[in-house]
């Protein structure tokens, strides 16, 4: 049929009547502009009941909560046909593929999120009798405003076998060791249409070697078996920020402990049908850093997710939605402005508090290209944590070294930005003791683009907070076995070093130590994956490396002895 496609159907008659509920000001619908619903902390906004039979075709929200990265404080619930249990229950941000409460950019077919925080979805949501929609503000202190529109099409009838739209949130902080992460387990008939997953790394390395599994209708061996987490989300060789019609990663910060990511995959073109039940799981496995220390090991990272599917009837009851407090990662946030009275500077210039969004920052109009600022802060409890320093970037900010308790951790950090924003600086995984600590930043000049009001070079700085993420105990690969995957990374590093040595010196190295002394190889690669010494020698034009092993017996397999 020439009309049997998305645009072609617009040329066919449409049966039904369009309707909308919205936050338009009433009764001044054509003369007022207060088109917002206020939701005080701890209260629920109930939208007008939509009577069926009908199909919701469009939902649009925007909220002040998105401006302060608190979209996860709002919970969306939709109840179909008078059911007491919601068919849709998820934090607003996660429902719109904006993990961690952040206002992200999503450019997909069913879900769109703009840089300004416009949240839109076009999921089709049919129902027969009624659709009751609520939005709850679970933040303990902060109220917010919500602008909203819901468009639907009233129709003569909904066929009896039409499934309901479902969305369900869950999380594990950290992932449970010994079992795969569960995205969804439901019983009934339907089809799976999408996943949103948010990740926070709990140790350095790559989290995403885990495969996805779809167990259909109670099978013990899944019909759908994946090849890696990034592969399920249609990426490869790790993640990077991107967003497309059916999949993407609107957030990816990196491969260090404390870094975050968010990914979505819509099964619009490849839905997964099931007749009796469906279980969707994904392994939480990845590598250590460096990967020769451990490859494809189970990791205790922080995961949260939303599963999207259609299903006839009511699924089995799910566990209650975790509270807002339970959904928060264990960050300790220390606002540096709380210690403003104790700040010391060298180099002159005014130091003042300024407001950035919903919080105060320390702003220093440093006048000295070698000036320094010292900020004390108190840690309430001893933590093993991923430490980050949130700073401000702007057009008149300088370049800085960062030290914690006298130890320089970062050098030449350029805080210039064409517009004012914020940025997290990684301070690494640290054991931070309870009590007083000192943060020192020393100016190293400024970007050539950094100009003050008078047009000359500018060395200003804005400091927001020290953020400490409590971490579970790290995983360690068991020593004592020969790991082919880990060995691969050792051979790879040695191979690259030998090639570079030959290219520069036109000869073969005599030992691994010579490669280390030449700056071509790290000290770590003098030992094998079990931290036993590697033996090396030059044989003619070849470079031979052997692993002795923990038992003191040299291996004879090719993977234990390598000639480069």
PEDA-V146517 format. One record per run of one state. SS is the DSSP state (~ for helix, > for strand, _ for the rest). FROM is the first residue (numbers start at 1). TO is the last residue. If there is no record, write none. Layout:
ss	from	to
SS	FROM	TO
SS	FROM	TO
This chain:
ss	from	to
_	1	7
~	8	11
_	12	16
>	17	22
_	23	36
>	37	39
_	40	43
>	44	46
_	47	49
>	50	51
_	52	53
>	54	63
~	64	68
_	69	70
~	71	73
>	74	80
_	81	87
>	88	91
~	92	95
_	96	98
~	99	101
_	102	105
>	106	107
_	108	110
>	111	113
_	114	118
>	119	121
_	122	124
>	125	127
_	128	129
>	130	137
_	138	143
>	144	154
_	155	163
>	164	172
_	173	180
>	181	187
_	188	189
>	190	200
_	201	205
>	206	206
_	207	211
>	212	216
_	217	223
>	224	225
_	226	228
~	229	232
_	233	241
>	242	243
_	244	246
>	247	252
_	253	259
>	260	266
_	267	271
>	272	274
_	275	276
>	277	282
_	283	284
>	285	287
_	288	290
~	291	293
_	294	296
>	297	298
_	299	301
>	302	311
_	312	323
~	324	327
_	328	330
>	331	335
~	336	342
_	343	343
>	344	346
_	347	350
>	351	356
_	357	358
>	359	364
_	365	371
>	372	379
_	380	382
>	383	394
_	395	396
>	397	397
_	398	398
>	399	404
_	405	406
>	407	414
_	415	415
>	416	416
_	417	420
>	421	432
_	433	434
>	435	443
_	444	450
>	451	451
_	452	456
>	457	457
_	458	459
>	460	470
_	471	483
~	484	505
_	506	511
~	512	517
_	518	522
~	523	526
>	527	527
_	528	532
>	533	539
_	540	541
>	542	547
_	548	560
>	561	563
_	564	564
